[in-house]
Amino acid sequence: MTNIAILGFGVVGSGIADVITQNQESIEKKIGDKINIKYILDLREFPDSPFADKIVHDFNIILNDDEVSIVAEAMGGLHPAADFSEAALKKGKSVVTSNKHVVAEVGDMLLKTAEENGARYLFEASVGGGIPVLRPLGTCLAANKINSINGILNGTTNYILTQMIDFGKTFEVALKEAQQKGYAEANPSADVDGIDACRKICILAAIAYGKLIDPAKVSTTGISNIRLEDVKNAADSGYAIKLIGQAKDVDGKMAVSVSPRLVPYDNLLAKVDDVFNGVLINGNAVDDVLFIGRGAGKMPTASAVVADIVDIAGRPELKNQIWEKATDDDLAPAEENVSRYYVCVKNALNEENVKKVFSDISSITLRDGELSFITQPLKKKVFDEMASKLDVVSWFEVL
Ligand code: HSE
């Protein structure tokens, strides 16, 4: 019998219990053993839930029960989730999680702790919700040098942008809907300001390059500076604006960032809408590979968590990844990054004035006294210098 404990009975935790219960027979066939949810840890009581008799309030009950071999952490937040995970691993219990905050901050330490204690630490659900992407990146694409990863990694912001652009809804209405559907973080600033996407691109980069970057060191911009005018200008020129997490190899160093970018319509990421996430990986042998699926929500996220449980129970011989911490020396300098830029300026008077600064521009659009255009590829420091000479209203990188 494989006994598991679920930490947290919120959106994801209850989804894990539901998936295991609904698919118990096929899961048991896959692992070749019976599976039993022995405990669910939560501060609250759930008297009307079919799982009411599993609820406990003290983590030590789980920690000290040798029958529990797998802990599914779905609490959210860094503490106490990270502490409970570490304690469980130290007892030799394997831990699975959807908690990107914990993985992005202390995943290196938890992987090492798992390895030292004969346990496993898996976190497929922490990036891309239900999309299988971490395991394929770490195993099926292991033969490649990863040139770049570009991802729409936050379902809430993608949902908000899609609702605003396609249905003319206000930001507030769209955010409320995302919260009602269980997509949004407890504090929606983590979604809107790009913090959640930042954690996820750090995890993807760690799998691709073996080094975990401190999320605080990643240049991160959210969606609150996207104006409807920019969306229209971009659309007129054949681009969708998406919040993109990017990690790329620049001469052996990692360049990692999160920001809204103009994505050309002929790039498959431009068509990833609503709560869907998309991760486009370029490897030097395989070329482009695209992963798409539901990036948030109860059952898609639970699907990935339970798959990790099945993996641990069914294939106990597999090993953990080992990550080092990235140092400043591992990171490519942001000012040297080369990109094309979308720029919108006011009081430009005419195209010729702009061309005196940015000599080579395209996709020129004039709307309500503002002139927008796309530059040639420029180093960030050169772009900053040029942009300072004009009355810039908004700018975004072009993918
Ligand atoms: N708030 C996250 C999102 C949940 O919207 O993508 C899934 O990680």
Boltz pocket constraint, residues with backbone or C-beta under 6 A from the ligand:
constraints:
  - pocket:
      binder: B
      contacts: [[A, 98], [A, 125], [A, 126], [A, 128], [A, 129], [A, 153], [A, 154], [A, 155], [A, 156], [A, 157], [A, 182], [A, 183], [A, 184], [A, 185], [A, 191], [A, 196], [A, 295], [A, 296], [A, 297]]
      max_distance: 6.0
